[in-house]
Amino acid sequence: MRESGIHCPLCRGNVTRRERACPERALDLENIMRKFSGSCRCCAKQIKFYRMRHHYKSCKKYQDEYGVSSIIPNFQISQDSVGNR
């Protein structure tokens, strides 16, 4: 039987209301990510892990491969497409 409620994505343990209301930053993990680097999947540039998401937003090869753009286009809704007329 499966329990309802929010679970930790890492250990799958239950998350209390207090932990949800005032979460603690995983400073140990942040420090580890600042120390180590890895290569970009597409351009093979060495990037610190804590900066990798930012790099993917600006990496042209990554955007071409996965279709992710750092710029969100402005969509305008025309009057013709509003409602079921």
N, C-alpha and C positions, 0 to 999 in steps of 0.2 A: 504494500500500500504506500502511496506517495504522500508526503506531507506538503501542505500548502504553506506559502510564505516565501520570504526572500532568502536566498542562499548565496554564500560566498562563491564567486566564479572560480576561485583557485582551489579551495578545499571542499566545497559543497556543504559546508557547515551552515547552521542557521545564523542569521544576522538579526540581532536584537533591535528594538525600536531606538534605544539609546545610541547604538552604533550607526543606525541610519540617520538619526537627527544630527549627530556630531561625529562624522567619520574622522579617523586618524589617518594622516598621510603615511604611506609606507616609505619613510625616509631612508631606510636601509636599502630598499630597492632603487630608489632614485639615485642614491650615491653610487651604487654598483653600475647603473646605466650611464652615469657620467664618466666612469673610469674606462669602460670598454667600448670598442667601436666594431662595426661590421661594415660589409660592403653593400651598396645599393644593389637590388636585384637586377636592375637594368643597365646602369651605367658603370657599375663596379667601383664607384667612388667610395673611399673610406669615410664613414660618418659615425660620430658618437651616437650610441643608441637613443639617448634622450632627445636628439635632434632629428631622428630618422623620419618621423611623421612630417615634420616641416620640410625636409628634403624631398619627400615623395610629392608634396604639393607643388614643388617647383621643378621637379625633374621631368624634362620633356620626354625622354625615352619611357619613363614609367607611365606618364599620362597617355602616350601613344599605345602602350601595351595593354593597360588596364582601363583606359577610358575615363580616368579620374582627372578632373580639372580643378585647379585652385581657384578659378573664378566662377562664381555662381551667376548664371545669366538671369537677367531680370525678365520675368515672364509677365506679360500684360494680358489681362483677360478682356476680350472684346465683348461687346454687348450681345453679339449674335450667339456666343457660346454659353451665355448664362441662362440657366433654367431650361425646362422642357416645354417649349412652346409649340 
